[in-house]
Amino acid sequence: MILAVLIGTTTLGLVMTVYLIGLATRRRHRFACCALALAFALISLSAALLAVHLIHDVPVLVRVRALLALIAVPCLFLYFNALGTGRFAPSKQDLVHVLPVAAGSVAVAAQMSWLLDGMLAVTYLVYLSGLIMIWKDRANRFTALGANARQTVYWLQSVICFLAATLILDMILAVDLAHGGYLKQSAPLLLSILSLVVMVAFSLIGALGRPSMFEHLHTLSAEADARSGRKDDGAPDAGLQDLAERALLALMDPQVLADDGLSLARLARRLHVPGRQLSQAINRVHGRSFSDLLNDQRI
């Protein structure tokens, strides 16, 4: 049962990693995408290592998994913090997030692996507190995401619940093993893995949803691409003119404007054109971004 769930977690995690790497190729939010892609890659690797350990009983893999968690948890925080602050590149202050894995590596090298459980608990508590603070300030943090902020808050809430559940279950698991419990038959371990696969599956479903839980990454990236590739000389061609007029007519429809989750990506799907092409047409013809045009029409 545990092995099957671990294999499923590894597979779903790899799918999410590939999806986020694709988003990271865009110009905007690359830092946030890379941080989240790394988190999912580490989750997949951690699940695979645990499966190998349960089959072949390799103790060193337990320590490796702990070190991977000391990297993955800060990556989840960096993703939401980057979105909330509007940063598109790492800064020197982000080096502080290397401290957990650095401390864990020193403990392993000094043959004090017994410290890893305590380090994990402290790391979970610190970053869980940080994510809760971001959630409390969500009204100010995610204003730049517009209508897509709601999906981001849902995703943030799911990550907070997952980290809280993982922290509690890992503490119970540590106590259980200290009293002679057997890892392969551990109920806390199974519950911890199930919570992990639920979180990964939820993120994957959210990525495929309409609107997507990561729709802001598509929308803002497409707008940034269009602005960077816009030429000031010469009039836009007839194709862009026609597409821009079609977009404006669609935004004059009260039913379209009533959609709270309306975004560039959703309008592009409605018009059956790529999001980048639609953004370029709006920028070239109307001289403003999709967000500005949408706000003007609603006003």
ChimeraX commands (.cxc) that place a marker at each C-alpha (Angstrom):
marker #1 position 0.00,0.00,0.00 radius 0.5
marker #1 position 2.72,2.46,1.03 radius 0.5
marker #1 position 4.87,1.61,-1.99 radius 0.5
marker #1 position 1.96,2.15,-4.39 radius 0.5
marker #1 position 1.23,5.56,-2.90 radius 0.5
marker #1 position 4.93,6.49,-3.08 radius 0.5
marker #1 position 5.11,5.54,-6.75 radius 0.5
marker #1 position 2.01,7.64,-7.43 radius 0.5
marker #1 position 3.50,10.58,-5.53 radius 0.5
marker #1 position 6.74,10.35,-7.50 radius 0.5
marker #1 position 4.90,10.28,-10.81 radius 0.5
marker #1 position 2.59,13.21,-10.02 radius 0.5
marker #1 position 5.49,15.21,-8.62 radius 0.5
marker #1 position 7.50,14.74,-11.80 radius 0.5
marker #1 position 4.54,15.86,-13.92 radius 0.5
marker #1 position 4.21,19.04,-11.86 radius 0.5
marker #1 position 7.97,19.63,-12.09 radius 0.5
marker #1 position 7.90,19.45,-15.90 radius 0.5
marker #1 position 4.84,21.72,-15.99 radius 0.5
marker #1 position 6.54,24.37,-13.83 radius 0.5
marker #1 position 9.80,24.17,-15.76 radius 0.5
marker #1 position 7.74,25.00,-18.85 radius 0.5
marker #1 position 6.38,28.08,-17.09 radius 0.5
marker #1 position 9.87,29.04,-15.93 radius 0.5
marker #1 position 10.93,29.54,-19.55 radius 0.5
marker #1 position 8.78,32.69,-19.57 radius 0.5
marker #1 position 10.37,36.06,-18.86 radius 0.5
marker #1 position 8.32,36.93,-15.80 radius 0.5
marker #1 position 7.98,35.03,-12.50 radius 0.5
marker #1 position 10.89,32.79,-13.53 radius 0.5
marker #1 position 12.31,32.86,-10.00 radius 0.5
marker #1 position 9.00,31.82,-8.41 radius 0.5
marker #1 position 8.49,29.06,-11.00 radius 0.5
marker #1 position 12.00,27.70,-10.49 radius 0.5
marker #1 position 11.58,27.65,-6.70 radius 0.5
marker #1 position 8.31,25.73,-6.95 radius 0.5
marker #1 position 9.67,23.39,-9.64 radius 0.5
marker #1 position 12.63,22.57,-7.38 radius 0.5
marker #1 position 10.25,21.88,-4.48 radius 0.5
marker #1 position 8.23,19.40,-6.54 radius 0.5
marker #1 position 11.38,17.78,-7.94 radius 0.5
marker #1 position 12.67,17.25,-4.40 radius 0.5
marker #1 position 9.29,15.87,-3.31 radius 0.5
marker #1 position 9.41,13.34,-6.16 radius 0.5
marker #1 position 12.98,12.36,-5.36 radius 0.5
marker #1 position 12.17,12.06,-1.66 radius 0.5
marker #1 position 9.23,9.74,-2.36 radius 0.5
marker #1 position 11.40,7.61,-4.66 radius 0.5
marker #1 position 14.16,7.35,-2.03 radius 0.5
marker #1 position 11.68,6.31,0.64 radius 0.5
marker #1 position 10.33,3.58,-1.67 radius 0.5
marker #1 position 13.88,2.28,-2.22 radius 0.5
marker #1 position 14.54,2.36,1.53 radius 0.5
marker #1 position 11.41,0.38,2.31 radius 0.5
marker #1 position 12.44,-2.27,-0.21 radius 0.5
marker #1 position 16.19,-2.54,0.48 radius 0.5
marker #1 position 16.51,-0.97,3.97 radius 0.5
marker #1 position 19.28,1.55,3.21 radius 0.5
marker #1 position 19.58,3.78,6.34 radius 0.5
marker #1 position 21.54,6.53,4.56 radius 0.5
marker #1 position 18.48,7.29,2.41 radius 0.5
marker #1 position 16.60,8.44,5.50 radius 0.5
marker #1 position 19.25,11.11,6.12 radius 0.5
marker #1 position 19.22,12.12,2.47 radius 0.5
marker #1 position 15.43,12.51,2.58 radius 0.5
marker #1 position 15.76,14.77,5.62 radius 0.5
marker #1 position 18.25,16.98,3.76 radius 0.5
marker #1 position 15.92,17.16,0.76 radius 0.5
marker #1 position 13.09,18.33,3.02 radius 0.5
marker #1 position 15.37,21.05,4.41 radius 0.5
marker #1 position 15.61,22.40,0.86 radius 0.5
marker #1 position 12.03,21.81,-0.32 radius 0.5
marker #1 position 10.26,23.62,2.52 radius 0.5
marker #1 position 12.19,26.90,2.04 radius 0.5
marker #1 position 11.50,26.63,-1.72 radius 0.5
marker #1 position 7.75,26.59,-1.07 radius 0.5
marker #1 position 8.12,29.72,1.05 radius 0.5
marker #1 position 10.27,31.45,-1.58 radius 0.5
marker #1 position 7.57,30.84,-4.21 radius 0.5
marker #1 position 4.82,32.62,-2.29 radius 0.5
marker #1 position 7.15,35.31,-0.97 radius 0.5
marker #1 position 8.33,36.12,-4.50 radius 0.5
marker #1 position 4.73,36.42,-5.72 radius 0.5
marker #1 position 3.80,38.60,-2.78 radius 0.5
marker #1 position 6.73,40.98,-3.13 radius 0.5
marker #1 position 6.66,41.06,-6.93 radius 0.5
marker #1 position 10.30,40.00,-7.20 radius 0.5
marker #1 position 11.35,38.28,-10.41 radius 0.5
marker #1 position 14.93,37.40,-9.41 radius 0.5
marker #1 position 16.68,36.10,-6.27 radius 0.5
marker #1 position 18.42,38.53,-3.94 radius 0.5
marker #1 position 21.27,38.32,-1.44 radius 0.5
marker #1 position 18.71,38.08,1.38 radius 0.5
marker #1 position 17.53,34.76,-0.06 radius 0.5
marker #1 position 20.83,33.16,0.94 radius 0.5
marker #1 position 19.47,32.86,4.48 radius 0.5
marker #1 position 17.21,30.05,3.23 radius 0.5
marker #1 position 20.29,27.92,2.61 radius 0.5
marker #1 position 20.94,27.75,6.36 radius 0.5
marker #1 position 18.62,24.78,7.13 radius 0.5
marker #1 position 20.23,22.42,4.61 radius 0.5
marker #1 position 23.71,23.73,5.50 radius 0.5
marker #1 position 23.11,22.97,9.18 radius 0.5
marker #1 position 21.69,19.55,8.29 radius 0.5
marker #1 position 24.71,18.73,6.12 radius 0.5
marker #1 position 27.08,19.67,8.95 radius 0.5
marker #1 position 25.14,17.43,11.35 radius 0.5
marker #1 position 25.37,14.48,8.95 radius 0.5
marker #1 position 29.08,15.09,8.28 radius 0.5
marker #1 position 29.73,15.24,12.04 radius 0.5
marker #1 position 27.86,11.95,12.47 radius 0.5
marker #1 position 25.15,13.61,14.52 radius 0.5
marker #1 position 22.22,12.57,12.33 radius 0.5
marker #1 position 20.03,12.36,15.42 radius 0.5
marker #1 position 19.86,16.17,15.23 radius 0.5
marker #1 position 18.02,16.03,11.89 radius 0.5
marker #1 position 14.62,15.37,13.45 radius 0.5
marker #1 position 14.92,18.48,15.59 radius 0.5
marker #1 position 16.18,20.55,12.65 radius 0.5
marker #1 position 13.26,19.38,10.52 radius 0.5
marker #1 position 10.75,20.30,13.22 radius 0.5
marker #1 position 12.25,23.78,13.66 radius 0.5
marker #1 position 12.39,24.32,9.88 radius 0.5
marker #1 position 8.75,23.31,9.45 radius 0.5
marker #1 position 7.68,25.59,12.31 radius 0.5
marker #1 position 9.64,28.61,11.03 radius 0.5
marker #1 position 8.44,28.39,7.45 radius 0.5
marker #1 position 4.92,27.42,8.44 radius 0.5
marker #1 position 4.80,30.60,10.52 radius 0.5
marker #1 position 6.14,32.58,7.56 radius 0.5
marker #1 position 3.48,31.21,5.21 radius 0.5
marker #1 position 0.75,31.95,7.76 radius 0.5
marker #1 position 1.97,35.55,7.95 radius 0.5
marker #1 position 1.78,35.79,4.15 radius 0.5
marker #1 position -1.74,34.37,4.27 radius 0.5
marker #1 position -2.84,36.88,6.91 radius 0.5
marker #1 position -1.56,39.72,4.71 radius 0.5
marker #1 position -3.05,38.18,1.54 radius 0.5
marker #1 position -5.24,41.23,0.80 radius 0.5
marker #1 position -2.11,43.34,0.30 radius 0.5
marker #1 position 0.35,40.68,-0.82 radius 0.5
marker #1 position -1.35,39.45,-3.98 radius 0.5
marker #1 position -3.06,42.58,-5.31 radius 0.5
marker #1 position -0.83,42.59,-8.39 radius 0.5
marker #1 position -2.30,39.22,-9.41 radius 0.5
marker #1 position -5.76,40.73,-9.86 radius 0.5
marker #1 position -8.54,38.19,-10.34 radius 0.5
marker #1 position -6.01,35.36,-10.17 radius 0.5
marker #1 position -5.17,36.14,-6.53 radius 0.5
marker #1 position -8.03,33.91,-5.33 radius 0.5
marker #1 position -6.51,30.76,-6.84 radius 0.5
marker #1 position -3.12,31.64,-5.37 radius 0.5
marker #1 position -4.65,32.00,-1.90 radius 0.5
marker #1 position -6.32,28.57,-2.25 radius 0.5
marker #1 position -2.98,27.07,-3.19 radius 0.5
marker #1 position -1.29,28.83,-0.23 radius 0.5
marker #1 position -3.93,27.47,2.17 radius 0.5
marker #1 position -3.41,23.93,0.88 radius 0.5
marker #1 position 0.38,24.20,1.38 radius 0.5
marker #1 position -0.10,25.51,4.93 radius 0.5
marker #1 position -2.43,22.60,5.77 radius 0.5
marker #1 position 0.01,20.13,4.22 radius 0.5
marker #1 position 3.01,21.43,6.18 radius 0.5
marker #1 position 1.04,21.48,9.43 radius 0.5
marker #1 position -0.15,17.89,8.88 radius 0.5
marker #1 position 3.35,16.74,7.92 radius 0.5
marker #1 position 4.87,18.33,11.03 radius 0.5
marker #1 position 2.38,16.66,13.35 radius 0.5
marker #1 position 2.64,13.26,11.65 radius 0.5
marker #1 position 6.45,13.34,11.57 radius 0.5
marker #1 position 6.53,14.05,15.31 radius 0.5
marker #1 position 4.18,11.13,15.96 radius 0.5
marker #1 position 6.29,8.94,13.66 radius 0.5
marker #1 position 9.51,9.87,15.52 radius 0.5
marker #1 position 7.93,8.95,18.86 radius 0.5
marker #1 position 6.56,5.71,17.39 radius 0.5
marker #1 position 9.97,4.64,16.05 radius 0.5
marker #1 position 11.67,5.60,19.33 radius 0.5
marker #1 position 9.39,3.11,21.10 radius 0.5
marker #1 position 10.26,0.25,18.76 radius 0.5
marker #1 position 7.79,0.89,15.96 radius 0.5
marker #1 position 8.30,-0.69,12.53 radius 0.5
marker #1 position 8.63,1.76,9.64 radius 0.5
marker #1 position 6.97,-0.41,7.00 radius 0.5
marker #1 position 3.88,-0.86,9.17 radius 0.5
marker #1 position 3.74,2.69,10.53 radius 0.5
marker #1 position 0.30,4.30,10.35 radius 0.5
marker #1 position 1.72,7.85,10.79 radius 0.5
marker #1 position 4.04,7.25,7.82 radius 0.5
marker #1 position 1.13,6.12,5.66 radius 0.5
marker #1 position -0.94,9.14,6.67 radius 0.5
marker #1 position 2.02,11.45,5.98 radius 0.5
marker #1 position 2.49,10.00,2.50 radius 0.5
marker #1 position -1.25,10.21,1.81 radius 0.5
marker #1 position -1.25,13.89,2.77 radius 0.5
marker #1 position 1.66,14.40,0.39 radius 0.5
marker #1 position -0.03,12.72,-2.55 radius 0.5
marker #1 position -3.23,14.69,-1.86 radius 0.5
marker #1 position -1.26,17.96,-1.96 radius 0.5
marker #1 position 0.53,17.03,-5.18 radius 0.5
marker #1 position -2.69,15.81,-6.81 radius 0.5
marker #1 position -4.50,18.98,-5.73 radius 0.5
marker #1 position -1.78,21.13,-7.30 radius 0.5
marker #1 position -1.91,19.12,-10.53 radius 0.5
marker #1 position -5.70,19.39,-10.74 radius 0.5
marker #1 position -5.40,23.09,-9.99 radius 0.5
marker #1 position -2.87,23.49,-12.79 radius 0.5
marker #1 position -5.29,21.92,-15.27 radius 0.5
marker #1 position -8.36,23.76,-13.99 radius 0.5
marker #1 position -10.20,26.67,-15.54 radius 0.5
marker #1 position -9.11,29.09,-14.21 radius 0.5
marker #1 position -5.80,27.44,-13.41 radius 0.5
marker #1 position -4.33,27.78,-9.93 radius 0.5
marker #1 position -1.21,29.08,-11.72 radius 0.5
marker #1 position -3.07,31.21,-14.28 radius 0.5
marker #1 position -1.29,34.39,-13.16 radius 0.5
marker #1 position 2.01,32.88,-14.28 radius 0.5
marker #1 position 0.64,32.38,-17.79 radius 0.5
marker #1 position -1.06,35.78,-17.94 radius 0.5
marker #1 position 1.71,37.99,-16.60 radius 0.5
marker #1 position 4.37,36.12,-18.55 radius 0.5
marker #1 position 2.50,36.57,-21.80 radius 0.5
marker #1 position 1.99,40.28,-21.12 radius 0.5
marker #1 position 5.66,40.73,-20.29 radius 0.5
marker #1 position 6.69,38.91,-23.48 radius 0.5
marker #1 position 4.40,41.08,-25.57 radius 0.5
marker #1 position 5.70,44.31,-24.03 radius 0.5
marker #1 position 9.32,43.30,-24.48 radius 0.5
marker #1 position 8.73,42.37,-28.12 radius 0.5
marker #1 position 6.61,45.39,-29.01 radius 0.5
marker #1 position 7.91,47.72,-31.72 radius 0.5
marker #1 position 7.14,51.42,-31.62 radius 0.5
marker #1 position 7.74,52.00,-35.30 radius 0.5
marker #1 position 5.09,51.26,-37.92 radius 0.5
marker #1 position 1.43,50.38,-37.61 radius 0.5
marker #1 position 0.34,46.90,-36.51 radius 0.5
marker #1 position -0.63,44.54,-39.31 radius 0.5
marker #1 position -4.22,43.76,-40.23 radius 0.5
marker #1 position -4.19,40.48,-38.29 radius 0.5
marker #1 position -3.30,42.18,-35.02 radius 0.5
marker #1 position -5.83,44.95,-35.72 radius 0.5
marker #1 position -8.60,42.41,-36.24 radius 0.5
marker #1 position -7.64,40.40,-33.15 radius 0.5
marker #1 position -7.51,43.53,-30.98 radius 0.5
marker #1 position -10.97,44.58,-32.17 radius 0.5
marker #1 position -12.35,41.10,-31.47 radius 0.5
marker #1 position -10.91,41.28,-27.97 radius 0.5
marker #1 position -12.46,44.70,-27.38 radius 0.5
marker #1 position -15.86,43.50,-28.61 radius 0.5
marker #1 position -15.64,40.50,-26.27 radius 0.5
marker #1 position -14.84,42.80,-23.35 radius 0.5
marker #1 position -17.93,44.87,-24.18 radius 0.5
marker #1 position -20.09,41.82,-23.49 radius 0.5
marker #1 position -21.59,42.17,-19.96 radius 0.5
marker #1 position -21.53,38.41,-19.47 radius 0.5
marker #1 position -17.80,38.29,-20.21 radius 0.5
marker #1 position -17.07,41.20,-17.87 radius 0.5
marker #1 position -19.11,39.54,-15.12 radius 0.5
marker #1 position -16.58,36.68,-14.99 radius 0.5
marker #1 position -14.54,37.40,-11.84 radius 0.5
marker #1 position -11.85,34.98,-12.99 radius 0.5
marker #1 position -11.44,36.56,-16.42 radius 0.5
marker #1 position -7.80,36.66,-17.48 radius 0.5
marker #1 position -5.75,37.02,-20.62 radius 0.5
marker #1 position -5.39,33.25,-20.88 radius 0.5
marker #1 position -9.15,32.68,-20.55 radius 0.5
marker #1 position -10.02,35.34,-23.11 radius 0.5
marker #1 position -7.41,33.88,-25.48 radius 0.5
marker #1 position -9.06,30.48,-25.18 radius 0.5
marker #1 position -12.43,32.08,-25.85 radius 0.5
marker #1 position -11.07,33.68,-29.03 radius 0.5
marker #1 position -9.13,30.52,-29.98 radius 0.5
marker #1 position -5.75,32.26,-30.20 radius 0.5
marker #1 position -2.46,31.99,-28.25 radius 0.5
marker #1 position -2.26,34.20,-25.16 radius 0.5
marker #1 position 0.98,35.85,-26.27 radius 0.5
marker #1 position -0.52,36.81,-29.65 radius 0.5
marker #1 position -3.60,38.30,-27.99 radius 0.5
marker #1 position -1.48,40.28,-25.53 radius 0.5
marker #1 position 0.70,41.58,-28.36 radius 0.5
marker #1 position -2.37,42.68,-30.34 radius 0.5
marker #1 position -3.85,44.57,-27.37 radius 0.5
marker #1 position -0.53,46.24,-26.59 radius 0.5
marker #1 position 0.15,47.27,-30.19 radius 0.5
marker #1 position -3.35,48.43,-31.15 radius 0.5
marker #1 position -4.79,49.77,-27.89 radius 0.5
marker #1 position -1.48,50.89,-26.36 radius 0.5
marker #1 position -2.11,49.25,-22.99 radius 0.5
marker #1 position -1.97,45.87,-21.30 radius 0.5
marker #1 position -4.87,43.43,-21.09 radius 0.5
marker #1 position -5.30,44.20,-17.39 radius 0.5
marker #1 position -5.58,47.94,-18.05 radius 0.5
marker #1 position -8.03,47.40,-20.91 radius 0.5
marker #1 position -10.15,45.08,-18.77 radius 0.5
marker #1 position -10.25,47.56,-15.90 radius 0.5
marker #1 position -11.24,50.39,-18.26 radius 0.5
marker #1 position -14.10,48.34,-19.69 radius 0.5
marker #1 position -15.38,47.40,-16.25 radius 0.5
marker #1 position -15.28,51.00,-15.11 radius 0.5
marker link #1:1,2 radius 0.2
marker link #1:2,3 radius 0.2
marker link #1:3,4 radius 0.2
marker link #1:4,5 radius 0.2
marker link #1:5,6 radius 0.2
marker link #1:6,7 radius 0.2
marker link #1:7,8 radius 0.2
marker link #1:8,9 radius 0.2
marker link #1:9,10 radius 0.2
marker link #1:10,11 radius 0.2
marker link #1:11,12 radius 0.2
marker link #1:12,13 radius 0.2
marker link #1:13,14 radius 0.2
marker link #1:14,15 radius 0.2
marker link #1:15,16 radius 0.2
marker link #1:16,17 radius 0.2
marker link #1:17,18 radius 0.2
marker link #1:18,19 radius 0.2
marker link #1:19,20 radius 0.2
marker link #1:20,21 radius 0.2
marker link #1:21,22 radius 0.2
marker link #1:22,23 radius 0.2
marker link #1:23,24 radius 0.2
marker link #1:24,25 radius 0.2
marker link #1:25,26 radius 0.2
marker link #1:26,27 radius 0.2
marker link #1:27,28 radius 0.2
marker link #1:28,29 radius 0.2
marker link #1:29,30 radius 0.2
marker link #1:30,31 radius 0.2
marker link #1:31,32 radius 0.2
marker link #1:32,33 radius 0.2
marker link #1:33,34 radius 0.2
marker link #1:34,35 radius 0.2
marker link #1:35,36 radius 0.2
marker link #1:36,37 radius 0.2
marker link #1:37,38 radius 0.2
marker link #1:38,39 radius 0.2
marker link #1:39,40 radius 0.2
marker link #1:40,41 radius 0.2
marker link #1:41,42 radius 0.2
marker link #1:42,43 radius 0.2
marker link #1:43,44 radius 0.2
marker link #1:44,45 radius 0.2
marker link #1:45,46 radius 0.2
marker link #1:46,47 radius 0.2
marker link #1:47,48 radius 0.2
marker link #1:48,49 radius 0.2
marker link #1:49,50 radius 0.2
marker link #1:50,51 radius 0.2
marker link #1:51,52 radius 0.2
marker link #1:52,53 radius 0.2
marker link #1:53,54 radius 0.2
marker link #1:54,55 radius 0.2
marker link #1:55,56 radius 0.2
marker link #1:56,57 radius 0.2
marker link #1:57,58 radius 0.2
marker link #1:58,59 radius 0.2
marker link #1:59,60 radius 0.2
marker link #1:60,61 radius 0.2
marker link #1:61,62 radius 0.2
marker link #1:62,63 radius 0.2
marker link #1:63,64 radius 0.2
marker link #1:64,65 radius 0.2
marker link #1:65,66 radius 0.2
marker link #1:66,67 radius 0.2
marker link #1:67,68 radius 0.2
marker link #1:68,69 radius 0.2
marker link #1:69,70 radius 0.2
marker link #1:70,71 radius 0.2
marker link #1:71,72 radius 0.2
marker link #1:72,73 radius 0.2
marker link #1:73,74 radius 0.2
marker link #1:74,75 radius 0.2
marker link #1:75,76 radius 0.2
marker link #1:76,77 radius 0.2
marker link #1:77,78 radius 0.2
marker link #1:78,79 radius 0.2
marker link #1:79,80 radius 0.2
marker link #1:80,81 radius 0.2
marker link #1:81,82 radius 0.2
marker link #1:82,83 radius 0.2
marker link #1:83,84 radius 0.2
marker link #1:84,85 radius 0.2
marker link #1:85,86 radius 0.2
marker link #1:86,87 radius 0.2
marker link #1:87,88 radius 0.2
marker link #1:88,89 radius 0.2
marker link #1:89,90 radius 0.2
marker link #1:90,91 radius 0.2
marker link #1:91,92 radius 0.2
marker link #1:92,93 radius 0.2
marker link #1:93,94 radius 0.2
marker link #1:94,95 radius 0.2
marker link #1:95,96 radius 0.2
marker link #1:96,97 radius 0.2
marker link #1:97,98 radius 0.2
marker link #1:98,99 radius 0.2
marker link #1:99,100 radius 0.2
marker link #1:100,101 radius 0.2
marker link #1:101,102 radius 0.2
marker link #1:102,103 radius 0.2
marker link #1:103,104 radius 0.2
marker link #1:104,105 radius 0.2
marker link #1:105,106 radius 0.2
marker link #1:106,107 radius 0.2
marker link #1:107,108 radius 0.2
marker link #1:108,109 radius 0.2
marker link #1:109,110 radius 0.2
marker link #1:110,111 radius 0.2
marker link #1:111,112 radius 0.2
marker link #1:112,113 radius 0.2
marker link #1:113,114 radius 0.2
marker link #1:114,115 radius 0.2
marker link #1:115,116 radius 0.2
marker link #1:116,117 radius 0.2
marker link #1:117,118 radius 0.2
marker link #1:118,119 radius 0.2
marker link #1:119,120 radius 0.2
marker link #1:120,121 radius 0.2
marker link #1:121,122 radius 0.2
marker link #1:122,123 radius 0.2
marker link #1:123,124 radius 0.2
marker link #1:124,125 radius 0.2
marker link #1:125,126 radius 0.2
marker link #1:126,127 radius 0.2
marker link #1:127,128 radius 0.2
marker link #1:128,129 radius 0.2
marker link #1:129,130 radius 0.2
marker link #1:130,131 radius 0.2
marker link #1:131,132 radius 0.2
marker link #1:132,133 radius 0.2
marker link #1:133,134 radius 0.2
marker link #1:134,135 radius 0.2
marker link #1:135,136 radius 0.2
marker link #1:136,137 radius 0.2
marker link #1:137,138 radius 0.2
marker link #1:138,139 radius 0.2
marker link #1:139,140 radius 0.2
marker link #1:140,141 radius 0.2
marker link #1:141,142 radius 0.2
marker link #1:142,143 radius 0.2
marker link #1:143,144 radius 0.2
marker link #1:144,145 radius 0.2
marker link #1:145,146 radius 0.2
marker link #1:146,147 radius 0.2
marker link #1:147,148 radius 0.2
marker link #1:148,149 radius 0.2
marker link #1:149,150 radius 0.2
marker link #1:150,151 radius 0.2
marker link #1:151,152 radius 0.2
marker link #1:152,153 radius 0.2
marker link #1:153,154 radius 0.2
marker link #1:154,155 radius 0.2
marker link #1:155,156 radius 0.2
marker link #1:156,157 radius 0.2
marker link #1:157,158 radius 0.2
marker link #1:158,159 radius 0.2
marker link #1:159,160 radius 0.2
marker link #1:160,161 radius 0.2
marker link #1:161,162 radius 0.2
marker link #1:162,163 radius 0.2
marker link #1:163,164 radius 0.2
marker link #1:164,165 radius 0.2
marker link #1:165,166 radius 0.2
marker link #1:166,167 radius 0.2
marker link #1:167,168 radius 0.2
marker link #1:168,169 radius 0.2
marker link #1:169,170 radius 0.2
marker link #1:170,171 radius 0.2
marker link #1:171,172 radius 0.2
marker link #1:172,173 radius 0.2
marker link #1:173,174 radius 0.2
marker link #1:174,175 radius 0.2
marker link #1:175,176 radius 0.2
marker link #1:176,177 radius 0.2
marker link #1:177,178 radius 0.2
marker link #1:178,179 radius 0.2
marker link #1:179,180 radius 0.2
marker link #1:180,181 radius 0.2
marker link #1:181,182 radius 0.2
marker link #1:182,183 radius 0.2
marker link #1:183,184 radius 0.2
marker link #1:184,185 radius 0.2
marker link #1:185,186 radius 0.2
marker link #1:186,187 radius 0.2
marker link #1:187,188 radius 0.2
marker link #1:188,189 radius 0.2
marker link #1:189,190 radius 0.2
marker link #1:190,191 radius 0.2
marker link #1:191,192 radius 0.2
marker link #1:192,193 radius 0.2
marker link #1:193,194 radius 0.2
marker link #1:194,195 radius 0.2
marker link #1:195,196 radius 0.2
marker link #1:196,197 radius 0.2
marker link #1:197,198 radius 0.2
marker link #1:198,199 radius 0.2
marker link #1:199,200 radius 0.2
marker link #1:200,201 radius 0.2
marker link #1:201,202 radius 0.2
marker link #1:202,203 radius 0.2
marker link #1:203,204 radius 0.2
marker link #1:204,205 radius 0.2
marker link #1:205,206 radius 0.2
marker link #1:206,207 radius 0.2
marker link #1:207,208 radius 0.2
marker link #1:208,209 radius 0.2
marker link #1:209,210 radius 0.2
marker link #1:210,211 radius 0.2
marker link #1:211,212 radius 0.2
marker link #1:212,213 radius 0.2
marker link #1:213,214 radius 0.2
marker link #1:214,215 radius 0.2
marker link #1:215,216 radius 0.2
marker link #1:216,217 radius 0.2
marker link #1:217,218 radius 0.2
marker link #1:218,219 radius 0.2
marker link #1:219,220 radius 0.2
marker link #1:220,221 radius 0.2
marker link #1:221,222 radius 0.2
marker link #1:222,223 radius 0.2
marker link #1:223,224 radius 0.2
marker link #1:224,225 radius 0.2
marker link #1:225,226 radius 0.2
marker link #1:226,227 radius 0.2
marker link #1:227,228 radius 0.2
marker link #1:228,229 radius 0.2
marker link #1:229,230 radius 0.2
marker link #1:230,231 radius 0.2
marker link #1:231,232 radius 0.2
marker link #1:232,233 radius 0.2
marker link #1:233,234 radius 0.2
marker link #1:234,235 radius 0.2
marker link #1:235,236 radius 0.2
marker link #1:236,237 radius 0.2
marker link #1:237,238 radius 0.2
marker link #1:238,239 radius 0.2
marker link #1:239,240 radius 0.2
marker link #1:240,241 radius 0.2
marker link #1:241,242 radius 0.2
marker link #1:242,243 radius 0.2
marker link #1:243,244 radius 0.2
marker link #1:244,245 radius 0.2
marker link #1:245,246 radius 0.2
marker link #1:246,247 radius 0.2
marker link #1:247,248 radius 0.2
marker link #1:248,249 radius 0.2
marker link #1:249,250 radius 0.2
marker link #1:250,251 radius 0.2
marker link #1:251,252 radius 0.2
marker link #1:252,253 radius 0.2
marker link #1:253,254 radius 0.2
marker link #1:254,255 radius 0.2
marker link #1:255,256 radius 0.2
marker link #1:256,257 radius 0.2
marker link #1:257,258 radius 0.2
marker link #1:258,259 radius 0.2
marker link #1:259,260 radius 0.2
marker link #1:260,261 radius 0.2
marker link #1:261,262 radius 0.2
marker link #1:262,263 radius 0.2
marker link #1:263,264 radius 0.2
marker link #1:264,265 radius 0.2
marker link #1:265,266 radius 0.2
marker link #1:266,267 radius 0.2
marker link #1:267,268 radius 0.2
marker link #1:268,269 radius 0.2
marker link #1:269,270 radius 0.2
marker link #1:270,271 radius 0.2
marker link #1:271,272 radius 0.2
marker link #1:272,273 radius 0.2
marker link #1:273,274 radius 0.2
marker link #1:274,275 radius 0.2
marker link #1:275,276 radius 0.2
marker link #1:276,277 radius 0.2
marker link #1:277,278 radius 0.2
marker link #1:278,279 radius 0.2
marker link #1:279,280 radius 0.2
marker link #1:280,281 radius 0.2
marker link #1:281,282 radius 0.2
marker link #1:282,283 radius 0.2
marker link #1:283,284 radius 0.2
marker link #1:284,285 radius 0.2
marker link #1:285,286 radius 0.2
marker link #1:286,287 radius 0.2
marker link #1:287,288 radius 0.2
marker link #1:288,289 radius 0.2
marker link #1:289,290 radius 0.2
marker link #1:290,291 radius 0.2
marker link #1:291,292 radius 0.2
marker link #1:292,293 radius 0.2
marker link #1:293,294 radius 0.2
marker link #1:294,295 radius 0.2
marker link #1:295,296 radius 0.2
marker link #1:296,297 radius 0.2
marker link #1:297,298 radius 0.2
marker link #1:298,299 radius 0.2
view
